[in-house]
Amino acid sequence: MTDQPIRVLLVDDHSMLRAGFRTILDTQPDITVVGEAATGADAVAQASALHPDVITMDVQMPDMDGIEATRRIVADPEVDAAIAIVTTFDRDDYLYQALDAGASGFLLKNAGAEDLIAAVRALAAGDGMLAPEVTRRVLARFAAAARPAGAPAEPNSALRLAPLAQEPGARLAPLAQEPGARPAPLAQEPGARLAPLAQEPRALAEPLTDREAEVLALLADARSNAEIAGALFIGEATVKTHVSRILQKLGARDRVQAVVLAHRMGLA
């Protein structure tokens, strides 16, 4: 980890919310807010100009929604920023499409200040940040998509999928909804496009070794590097090497996407 502070770009069309986020993040010695944007198009331009490490991205904004802005930023080879979607709405369509667009985190705006700080640090370190309830929903969705047509779902599979590891002490606001509750449809800006979630399972660039497959299985079981090292009786440095190789072979940006892809491809 370098001595340079984490550079953050705040994207939201509400100036008061951006001001609140800035106040929270600028109190941390290892984080600095380098810019703000009020629209999706401005976010794309600011990301290119400022080269932040982490971007907090709203979804509903004028001229371009945050999903499309995320997709364009991730596609820019000159920008290497991890993006956390921060939204008021706990909607599955936002969640899944944000991950497909390249986001590495998903938070609600009612999350605590410590959650926002933890998410920024996690994304800057190359990890993802999802609430446990969100993780189970994501993995259940991709696991269901990977089953052959007509195949029965594994009993209680959605409940058995463990959340991704978080930093010790990090707390994320619960995202679970009341059983049967459905969020009301929200109008999108004219011309806004949200990409479909379904994709064909991609082929591995190179087969996983037996050890990498073991590490991936433990990643999917929410284990930290230290826990993986203990379970496999190897050093943490070796675990980091295996994780890096797994990300490379899967073509994944981070651990969140690696676990999603692993379930999509039937590897975990």
C-alpha angles and dihedrals in degrees: 000000000000128000090240115106120248108265113223131192115200117211120187134119092228111083094198092057091049089050090051093050091047091052091051097046098040090060088069116087092213096050131066129179107226100179151348135223131192100194138041093245091050089050091056091049094045093048090055093046101041103033096213122191094221133022125197105209130197117208108215110055138139121275097003131023121235093250092060091042089052091050092052095046093049090049092054107097090202093060122073103180130138112224128214117193108220112188142157092226124078093205124153093216090058092046098049096040092047090056091047090050091055107267116150098197142033122199136166119234091238090065116118125261091252089055092055092048092047091049093051092050093046094050092046088054091054097257129117129239122215130151112250092247091051092049092054091049092049095049093043090052094050093042089053090049090052094054117099114256111278094014113136119246117250108258112265090351092149091055094049096055107103123223120253116264116269132194112280110271095014112138125194123194111254112263098190117123128212111276110276094009114141123194113237116252112265124214115246127211114270110272094016111142127199114196119234116257099223115098133164111258107262123231120247115257086222131359117264117248118237090257092049090051089053091050091048091051090053091047088055088051091060096254121159121225090261092051092047090050091052094047094050097034094237134120124271090240088058090049090053090052091051092047091051091051091048092052090049094049094046093044088234126156096212145344093284093057092041091058092045091050092045091057091044091052095043094246097122 
